[in-house]
Amino acid sequence: MEAENAAVAAVTRAWTLDFENDVCSPTMCDAIRGGVRIYRNSDHLSVEGALMLTKQFEAAIRAHARSRR
């Protein structure tokens, strides 16, 4: 996380997203939530898990998008 934050800080118009609170509780990350398999493996969300974040991605894009001029 430290290296990622440093890399993004060095680039203009770059930002990071942290969805840990969206996919995990304060104490654990469940592999299945509401019958949906959240993770493909220990390092990657499943397609279904990623689709659960669509609204959060949209909100982040809208908050950071710039018009072409």
C-alpha positions as CSV (number, residue, x, y, z in Angstrom):
1,M,0.0,0.0,0.0
2,E,2.8,2.4,0.8
3,A,4.5,1.8,-2.5
4,E,1.2,2.2,-4.4
5,N,0.4,5.4,-2.6
6,A,3.9,6.8,-3.3
7,A,3.6,5.9,-7.0
8,V,0.2,7.6,-7.4
9,A,1.3,10.7,-5.4
10,A,4.1,11.2,-8.0
11,V,1.7,11.3,-10.9
12,T,-0.8,14.1,-11.6
13,R,-4.4,13.2,-12.1
14,A,-3.9,9.8,-10.5
15,W,-5.8,8.4,-7.6
16,T,-6.4,5.1,-5.8
17,L,-9.5,3.3,-4.7
18,D,-9.8,1.2,-1.6
19,F,-12.8,-1.2,-1.5
20,E,-11.7,-3.1,1.5
21,N,-14.6,-1.8,3.6
22,D,-17.0,-2.7,0.8
23,V,-15.9,-6.4,0.5
24,C,-14.8,-7.1,4.1
25,S,-16.2,-6.6,7.6
26,P,-13.9,-5.1,10.2
27,T,-12.7,-8.6,11.2
28,M,-12.8,-10.8,8.1
29,C,-13.4,-11.1,4.3
30,D,-16.0,-13.7,3.6
31,A,-15.5,-15.7,0.4
32,I,-19.3,-15.9,-0.1
33,R,-21.8,-13.1,0.6
34,G,-25.5,-13.5,-0.1
35,G,-24.8,-16.6,-2.2
36,V,-22.3,-14.7,-4.4
37,R,-18.7,-15.9,-4.6
38,I,-16.7,-12.8,-3.8
39,Y,-13.1,-14.0,-4.6
40,R,-11.7,-16.0,-7.5
41,N,-8.6,-16.8,-5.5
42,S,-6.6,-15.3,-2.6
43,D,-5.5,-12.3,-4.6
44,H,-8.4,-11.5,-7.0
45,L,-12.1,-10.8,-6.8
46,S,-14.4,-12.9,-8.9
47,V,-16.4,-11.3,-11.7
48,E,-19.5,-11.5,-9.6
49,G,-17.6,-9.9,-6.7
50,A,-16.3,-7.1,-8.8
51,L,-19.8,-6.4,-10.2
52,M,-20.9,-5.8,-6.7
53,L,-18.7,-2.7,-6.8
54,T,-20.2,-1.1,-9.9
55,K,-21.9,1.8,-8.0
56,Q,-18.7,2.6,-6.1
57,F,-16.7,2.6,-9.4
58,E,-19.2,4.8,-11.0
59,A,-19.2,7.3,-8.1
60,A,-15.4,7.4,-8.2
61,I,-15.3,8.0,-11.9
62,R,-17.8,10.8,-11.7
63,A,-16.0,12.4,-8.8
64,H,-12.6,12.4,-10.7
65,A,-13.5,12.6,-14.4
66,R,-12.5,15.7,-16.3
67,S,-14.1,16.8,-19.5
68,R,-12.0,16.9,-22.7
69,R,-11.4,20.4,-23.9
